[in-house]
Amino acid sequence: MRAQVLVVGAGPVGLTAAMDLASRGVDVIVAEIRHAGDPPSVKCNHVSARSMEIFRRLGVAARLRDAGLPADFPNDCSYRTTATGIELCRIDIPSRARRYSATGGPDTWWPTPEPPHRINQVYLEPILFSHAAAQPRIKIMARTEITDIAQHDDHVVALARDLDSGNSFPIEAGFVIGCDGSRSLVRKAIGASLSGTPVIQRVQSTFIEAPQLKELMGAHKPAWMVLSLNPRRSGTTVAIDGHDRWLIHNHLKPDEPEFDSVDRDWAIRAILGVDERFEYRVLSKEDWVGRRLVADRFRDRRVFICGDAAHLWMPYAGYGMNAGIADAVDLCWQLAAHLNGWAPLAILDAYEAERQPITEQVSRFAMDHAMKMMAQRGGVPAEIEDDTPRGHAARAALAKAAYDLNVQQYCCAGLNFGYYYDASPIIAYDGETPPPYAMGSFTPSTVPGARAPHLFLRDGRSLYDAFGPGYTLLRFDPAIDVTQLQDAAKARGVPLALVDIAPEEANGAYAEKLVLARPDQHIAWRGQSAPENPLALLARITGAAA
């Protein structure tokens, strides 16, 4: 069997990689050990705005918006003493019915055509799978395990095994992308190793069916996520379907070193605030360790790793899966550029140079937040549930502390829009340092390496919808002649679209008259006039200068 690219793993990251490559004219085989249609585990509960922008371009965002919690179910995060107890504070997040129209609150100002979407992986992944399977350039091979990878000068041969018949067979590909999770065979095949903090916290996760729970929580407005803070047991309750199904995270304490250090049933009841008469059914269990681990390499010649194969951390701000999706898209446009003949192999040197530093940054954001959350859970005062002046004061103080600490992770604009690539071999830097960003805040910037600031054009379109499939030159002064750059791009086969924008449409977001955006919306170059040497610029941004 042959394909231009072999993707190992058909989770959200692998499926996104396959769809992105197919959208750029690349033939892909996806190898997955599960049966087609097997339900995924109940893991990720959030799709970031940046990921939704990607899914918009791939034509699947609308289907994802229509799935998950009921349309009118609040996506709020509620902090309570227990899931059925006293509410301390609430972070307002619009339901999906109000996602595009809501105003006010901390989560409605997103500078994007696609704000975040709260949806569990059990609903997300089947939609991605069916969309990918319908693409003529994608072949998904279920029940197929990759057992070995051998690299040659101009191709890779992967040894595959049919898990039903036991038969082995080779798959030849130009490149391999490992999206095969934390125990990645592909990572081992390229000799990469993980390093960092191996244990931050242990978590018992239990997926339950509890038809009575929604009614017992009825004293408060529903919430997508309820976080319980009390001296007995702090934990998290996530609404999966908005009716009967819930995911309970029991965050073990530092003095509970093993998963069986605490009784699971007792912990669930303490988190929910219910007694022994409350009935629920366990649908699945998964115990996991929160870590901060990053691979020392993301590539060996023709083989790459993305997502959990390359990095593992506490899933704060939803940036586990979403970081993997960002990996995949950064890599895949570069792979497609090479496979489609308009960029040399050297363009692929940018993937690790761009994504590994960002991984380090985001993983440290997540670990820092995890440590602060652990301290907050461990410091809940004994009188937090008392109907006394001291109890009221304790609740008010904890409410403010919980809101201030966590609004930045649930409304994490900085992680979505603030990160930038500052050491890439395919970006034409001009000496200006991009503005700093935090988990919840950022400053839009046109510094090369940053995300092109979003705006809506006067015809109502998103700027990103006006981008071409390759590079896009934004021109804010039609008097500037860019013919030489266009001719040079045409001569080299580099796809380049020109989008003219009136200065008043830019609304102050763009100070330069020309901004060149890459296929992944990051800025490759900017200037007040056309480049003096268009061929040199194209050589730089496509890797030919190397």
C-alpha positions in Angstrom: 0.0 0.0 0.0 1.2 3.5 -0.8 0.3 7.0 0.2 2.0 10.4 0.2 1.6 10.5 4.0 0.8 7.9 6.6 -0.9 9.2 9.8 -0.7 6.8 12.8 -3.7 7.3 15.0 -7.3 8.4 14.2 -8.0 10.5 17.3 -8.9 14.2 16.9 -5.3 15.2 16.1 -4.7 12.4 13.6 -8.0 13.1 11.9 -7.3 16.8 11.7 -3.9 16.1 10.1 -5.5 13.9 7.5 -8.2 16.4 6.7 -5.8 19.3 6.4 -3.5 17.3 4.1 -6.4 16.1 2.0 -7.7 19.7 1.7 -4.3 20.6 0.2 -4.4 17.8 -2.4 -2.3 15.2 -0.5 -3.2 11.5 -0.4 -3.3 10.0 3.2 -3.6 6.7 4.8 -4.7 6.7 8.5 -3.9 3.6 10.6 -6.0 3.1 13.7 -6.1 0.2 16.2 -9.8 0.6 17.1 -12.7 -0.6 15.1 -14.3 2.0 12.9 -17.0 3.8 14.9 -15.6 2.6 18.3 -16.5 5.3 20.8 -13.6 7.3 22.2 -12.9 7.7 25.8 -14.6 10.6 27.7 -11.6 12.9 27.7 -11.4 16.3 26.1 -14.4 18.6 26.8 -13.4 21.8 25.0 -12.5 22.8 21.5 -10.5 26.1 21.4 -11.3 29.0 19.2 -8.1 28.4 17.1 -9.2 24.8 16.6 -12.7 25.9 15.6 -11.1 28.3 13.1 -9.3 25.3 11.6 -12.5 23.2 11.5 -14.3 26.2 9.8 -11.7 26.1 7.0 -12.1 22.3 6.7 -15.8 22.6 6.5 -16.8 20.8 9.6 -17.3 23.6 12.2 -21.1 23.9 11.7 -21.6 20.2 12.3 -19.6 20.4 15.5 -21.6 23.4 16.7 -24.8 21.4 16.4 -23.5 18.6 18.6 -22.8 18.2 22.3 -24.8 19.7 25.1 -28.4 20.9 24.4 -28.4 24.3 22.5 -29.7 26.2 25.5 -27.6 24.5 28.2 -25.4 27.1 29.9 -21.6 26.6 29.3 -20.9 28.3 32.7 -18.3 27.1 35.2 -19.9 27.1 38.7 -17.9 26.9 41.9 -19.8 25.3 44.8 -19.1 23.6 48.1 -20.4 20.4 46.5 -22.1 19.9 43.2 -25.5 20.0 45.0 -24.4 22.5 47.7 -23.8 26.2 48.0 -22.7 28.2 45.0 -19.7 30.3 45.6 -19.3 32.0 42.2 -19.9 31.5 38.5 -18.0 32.2 35.3 -20.5 33.1 32.7 -20.0 31.3 29.3 -22.7 31.4 26.7 -24.7 28.3 25.5 -24.1 27.3 22.0 -27.4 28.9 21.0 -26.0 32.3 22.2 -22.4 31.7 21.2 -22.3 34.2 18.3 -24.7 36.7 19.7 -24.0 37.0 23.4 -22.5 40.2 24.8 -21.0 41.1 28.1 -19.2 38.7 30.4 -15.7 37.5 30.1 -16.2 35.0 27.3 -18.0 37.0 24.5 -15.4 39.3 23.1 -13.3 36.8 21.1 -11.7 38.4 18.0 -12.5 35.5 15.7 -15.3 34.1 13.5 -15.3 30.9 15.6 -15.4 31.3 19.4 -14.7 28.2 21.5 -17.1 25.2 21.7 -17.7 23.1 24.8 -18.2 19.5 23.5 -17.0 16.2 24.8 -14.8 14.0 22.7 -17.5 11.3 22.6 -19.5 13.7 20.3 -16.5 15.4 18.6 -14.5 12.5 17.4 -17.3 10.6 15.5 -18.1 13.8 13.5 -14.4 14.3 12.6 -14.2 10.6 11.7 -17.2 10.6 9.4 -16.0 13.9 7.8 -12.5 12.5 7.2 -13.8 9.1 5.9 -15.9 10.9 3.3 -12.8 12.6 1.8 -11.6 10.8 -1.4 -8.0 11.4 -0.6 -8.2 9.8 2.9 -8.2 6.0 3.5 -8.8 5.0 7.1 -7.6 1.6 8.0 -9.3 0.4 11.2 -7.9 -2.4 13.4 -4.5 -1.7 12.0 -1.4 -1.4 14.2 1.9 0.0 13.1 4.6 -2.2 14.6 7.8 -0.9 12.9 9.1 2.1 10.9 12.1 2.0 8.5 13.3 5.2 6.9 15.0 5.4 3.5 16.4 8.3 1.5 13.1 9.3 -0.2 10.4 7.3 1.6 9.4 5.4 4.7 8.2 1.9 5.0 5.9 1.1 8.0 5.1 -2.5 8.9 1.4 -2.8 9.7 -0.5 -5.6 11.3 -4.2 -6.4 10.8 -5.4 -7.0 14.4 -8.3 -9.2 13.3 -6.4 -11.6 11.0 -3.0 -11.2 12.4 -1.5 -10.7 9.0 1.3 -8.2 8.5 1.9 -6.0 5.5 4.0 -3.0 4.5 2.8 0.6 3.9 5.1 2.9 1.9 4.7 6.6 2.4 6.7 9.7 1.7 6.3 10.8 5.3 4.8 9.5 8.6 3.0 11.5 11.3 2.7 9.9 14.7 -0.5 11.0 16.4 -0.6 7.8 18.4 -0.9 9.1 21.9 1.2 9.1 25.1 2.6 5.6 24.5 3.5 6.5 20.9 5.4 3.8 18.9 6.3 6.5 16.4 8.0 8.6 19.2 10.1 5.5 20.1 10.9 4.8 16.5 12.5 8.3 16.1 14.4 7.9 19.3 12.7 10.8 21.1 12.3 10.8 24.8 10.0 12.8 27.1 11.4 14.9 29.9 9.9 17.4 32.5 7.8 16.8 35.5 6.6 13.2 35.5 3.9 13.6 38.3 2.0 16.7 39.1 -1.2 15.1 40.4 -3.2 11.9 40.2 -6.8 12.0 39.2 -9.6 9.4 39.5 -12.0 9.9 36.6 -15.4 8.2 36.5 -18.0 8.5 33.8 -21.4 7.9 35.4 -25.1 7.8 34.5 -27.2 9.5 37.2 -30.7 10.6 36.1 -31.5 12.2 39.5 -28.4 14.4 39.7 -29.7 17.2 37.5 -32.8 17.6 39.7 -30.7 17.6 42.8 -28.6 20.4 41.4 -31.7 22.3 40.5 -31.3 25.0 43.1 -28.8 26.6 40.8 -28.8 27.4 37.1 -27.2 24.5 35.2 -23.5 24.6 34.3 -21.3 22.8 31.9 -18.7 22.3 34.7 -19.2 22.4 38.4 -16.1 22.5 40.6 -16.6 21.4 44.2 -14.5 23.0 46.9 -14.8 21.6 50.5 -12.4 20.3 53.1 -13.5 16.7 52.6 -13.0 16.2 48.9 -12.6 18.7 46.0 -13.4 17.6 42.5 -15.0 18.5 39.2 -18.3 17.4 37.7 -18.7 17.8 33.9 -22.1 17.7 32.1 -21.7 15.4 29.1 -25.1 15.3 27.6 -27.0 17.9 29.7 -29.3 15.2 31.1 -28.1 12.0 32.7 -24.4 11.6 32.0 -21.6 13.1 34.0 -17.8 12.9 34.2 -16.4 13.1 37.8 -12.8 14.0 38.4 -11.5 13.3 41.9 -8.3 15.2 42.3 -6.1 13.2 44.7 -4.3 15.1 47.4 -0.5 15.2 47.7 -0.6 12.7 50.6 -2.6 10.2 48.5 0.1 8.7 46.3 -1.8 5.8 44.9 -5.1 5.7 42.9 -6.6 3.4 45.5 -5.6 5.7 48.4 -9.2 6.9 48.5 -12.4 5.0 48.0 -13.9 6.0 44.6 -17.5 5.8 45.6 -17.0 7.8 48.8 -15.1 10.5 46.8 -17.8 10.7 44.2 -20.5 11.2 46.8 -18.4 13.8 48.7 -17.9 15.7 45.5 -21.5 15.6 44.5 -22.8 16.2 48.1 -25.1 13.2 48.2 -25.5 10.3 50.6 -25.7 6.5 50.3 -29.3 6.6 49.0 -28.2 8.4 45.8 -28.0 5.9 42.9 -25.7 6.1 39.9 -24.2 3.7 37.4 -20.5 3.6 36.4 -20.1 3.6 32.6 -16.3 3.7 32.6 -13.3 4.5 34.8 -10.0 6.0 33.9 -7.3 6.9 36.4 -4.6 9.2 35.1 -1.5 11.2 36.1 -1.2 14.9 35.3 2.3 15.5 34.0 4.5 18.1 32.2 6.5 16.2 29.7 7.9 17.4 26.3 9.7 15.3 23.7 13.3 16.3 23.1 12.7 16.1 19.3 9.5 16.3 17.2 11.1 14.9 14.0 13.6 12.5 12.6 14.1 13.0 8.8 10.7 11.9 7.3 8.9 11.0 10.5 7.1 13.5 12.8 5.1 13.4 16.0 2.2 15.5 17.1 -0.2 15.8 20.1 0.2 13.5 23.1 3.0 11.7 21.2 5.1 14.9 21.5 3.8 16.4 24.8 1.8 15.7 27.9 0.5 18.1 30.5 -2.4 18.8 32.8 -5.3 19.7 30.6 -6.0 23.1 31.9 -7.5 25.7 29.5 -8.4 22.7 27.3 -5.0 22.8 25.7 -4.1 19.2 25.5 -6.0 18.1 22.4 -6.0 21.6 21.0 -2.2 22.0 21.2 -2.0 18.7 19.2 -4.4 20.1 16.6 -2.2 23.2 16.3 0.9 20.9 15.9 -0.9 19.0 13.1 -1.9 22.1 11.1 1.5 23.7 11.4 3.2 20.6 10.1 0.7 19.7 7.4 0.7 22.9 5.4 4.5 22.6 5.3 4.3 19.0 4.2 1.8 19.8 1.5 4.0 22.7 0.3 6.8 20.3 -0.2 4.7 17.4 -1.7 3.0 19.9 -4.0 6.3 21.0 -5.4 6.6 24.6 -4.3 8.8 24.2 -1.3 12.0 22.2 -0.7 12.4 19.6 1.9 14.1 22.2 4.1 10.7 23.9 4.8 10.0 21.0 7.2 12.8 22.2 9.5 10.3 24.9 10.7 8.0 22.4 12.3 10.1 21.6 15.3 11.6 25.1 15.5 8.1 26.5 15.8 6.2 24.0 17.8 8.7 22.8 20.4 9.2 26.3 22.0 5.4 26.9 22.1 4.9 23.5 23.7 7.3 24.4 26.4 5.5 27.7 27.0 2.0 26.3 27.1 3.0 23.3 29.2 4.5 25.7 31.8 1.3 27.8 31.8 -0.7 24.6 32.4 1.7 23.3 35.2 1.7 26.7 36.9 -2.1 26.8 36.9 -2.3 23.2 38.2 -0.1 24.0 41.1 -2.2 27.0 42.0 -5.4 25.0 41.7 -3.9 22.3 44.0 -3.1 24.9 46.6 -6.6 26.3 46.4 -8.2 22.9 46.8 -5.9 22.1 49.7 -6.6 25.4 51.4 -10.4 25.3 51.7 -11.3 26.6 55.2 -13.1 24.2 57.6 -16.0 26.7 58.0 -16.8 27.0 54.3 -20.2 25.5 54.6 -21.2 27.1 58.0 -24.2 29.4 58.2 -22.2 31.8 60.4 -20.5 35.2 59.8 -17.1 33.4 59.5 -18.7 30.9 57.0 -20.1 33.7 54.9 -16.8 35.5 55.0 -14.9 32.4 54.0 -17.2 31.7 51.1 -16.9 35.3 49.8 -13.1 35.1 50.0 -12.9 31.8 48.2 -15.4 32.9 45.6 -13.3 35.8 44.6 -10.1 33.8 44.6 -11.6 31.0 42.6 -13.0 33.4 40.0 -9.8 35.4 39.6 -7.7 32.3 39.3 -9.9 30.4 36.9 -11.5 33.0 34.6 -8.2 33.1 32.7 -8.2 29.4 31.9 -11.9 29.1 30.9 -11.7 32.4 28.8 -8.1 31.8 27.6 -7.7 34.3 24.8 -4.0 34.5 25.3 -3.4 30.8 24.7 -5.6 31.0 21.6 -4.4 34.2 19.9 -1.3 35.5 21.7 1.4 32.9 20.9 3.9 33.5 18.2 6.8 31.8 16.4 10.0 33.8 17.2 12.7 31.5 15.9 11.4 30.1 12.7 13.6 29.6 9.6 10.7 30.4 7.3 9.6 33.8 8.7 11.1 37.1 7.6 11.6 38.9 10.9 12.1 42.7 11.1 13.6 43.1 14.5 10.4 44.0 16.5 9.6 41.9 19.5 6.0 40.6 19.7 4.0 41.7 22.6 3.9 39.3 25.6 0.8 37.3 26.4 -0.7 35.5 29.4 -3.2 32.6 29.6 -6.2 34.9 29.5 -4.9 38.1 27.7 -3.0 39.2 24.7 -2.3 42.1 22.4 -3.1 41.7 18.7 0.0 42.2 16.6 1.3 42.1 13.1 4.9 41.3 14.1 6.1 38.4 11.9 5.4 35.1 13.6 2.2 36.3 15.3 -1.3 35.4 14.2 -2.8 37.8 11.7 -5.3 39.9 13.6 -8.9 39.0 12.7 -11.5 41.4 11.5 -14.8 41.3 9.7 -14.8 42.9 6.2 -17.5 45.4 5.3 -19.3 42.7 3.2 -19.7 40.7 6.4 -17.1 38.1 5.6 -14.5 37.0 8.1 -11.0 38.0 7.0 -10.0 34.4 7.2 -12.7 33.3 4.8 -11.1 35.7 2.3 -7.7 34.0 2.6 -6.4 31.8 -0.2 -5.3 28.2 0.4 -1.7 29.2 0.3 -0.1 32.5 1.2 -2.3 35.6 1.3 -1.1 39.1 0.8 -3.2 41.7 2.6 -2.9 45.1 0.9 -4.3 48.2 2.7 -3.2 50.6 -0.1 -4.3 49.6 -3.6 -1.8 52.1 -5.0 1.1 49.8 -4.0 2.2 47.8 -7.0 2.8 44.2 -6.0 3.1 42.8 -9.5 6.7 41.7 -9.1 5.9 39.7 -6.0 2.9 38.1 -7.7 5.0 37.2 -10.8 7.8 35.8 -8.7 5.3 33.6 -6.8 3.8 32.4 -10.0 7.2 31.6 -11.5 8.1 29.6 -8.4 4.7 27.9 -8.2 4.0 29.4 -4.8 0.2 29.9 -4.3 -0.4 33.6 -3.4 -3.8 35.3 -3.1 -4.2 39.1 -3.0 -6.8 40.6 -0.7 -7.4 44.3 -0.9 -8.7 45.9 2.4 -9.7 49.5 2.8 -7.9 51.2 5.7 -11.1 51.9 7.5 -12.0 48.2 7.3 -8.8 47.4 9.2 -10.1 49.4 12.2 -6.6 50.1 13.4 -5.6 46.4 13.6 -3.0 46.8 10.8 -0.4 49.6 10.7 1.5 48.2 7.7 0.3 48.6 4.2 1.3 45.0 3.2 1.1 41.9 5.4 1.8 38.4 4.1 0.0 35.6 5.9 0.9 31.9 5.7 -1.6 29.1 5.1 -1.9 28.7 9.0 -2.7 32.5 9.4 0.6 33.3 11.0 2.4 36.3 9.5 5.4 35.6 7.3 6.4 39.2 6.4 5.1 42.7 6.5 6.1 46.1 5.0 5.1 49.6 4.0 6.1 48.9 0.4 6.6 46.0 -1.9 9.6 43.9 -1.1 12.7 45.0 -3.0 13.7 41.4 -3.8 10.6 39.2 -4.1 12.6 36.1 -5.0 14.7 36.4 -1.9 11.6 36.8 0.3 9.9 33.8 -1.3 13.1 31.8 -0.8 13.1 32.7 2.9 9.5 31.9 3.6 9.4 28.6 1.7 12.7 27.2 3.1 14.7 27.6 -0.2 17.1 30.1 1.4 18.4 27.2 3.6 
